[in-house]
């Protein structure tokens, strides 16, 4: 039964990450953080029409999904990308893609045989 819980937990974690990354604004934030340097909310809102409050809400969703972490630097919080969950999602999607490739190859072989 613990295997099912682990499987369900992994599925729930993946769903949370997909949901977090499924928003255009959050993808913009992640893209800005991809350079590697932690950024303040001011830097994340620069050049956008987003308010600090809106970015804060989106950062909270990303942090809850484990995609972003924050650290204090003096009086401000800096936000950085946490690459591990995104790498795990990439591996998961690669695995699903391989399963589909296999299923489609079997279907093609079956259709061509008949």
Beta strands, then each sheet from edge to edge (+ up, - down):
strand 1: 39-40
strand 2: 68-73
strand 3: 76-81
sheet 1: 1+ 3- 2+
end
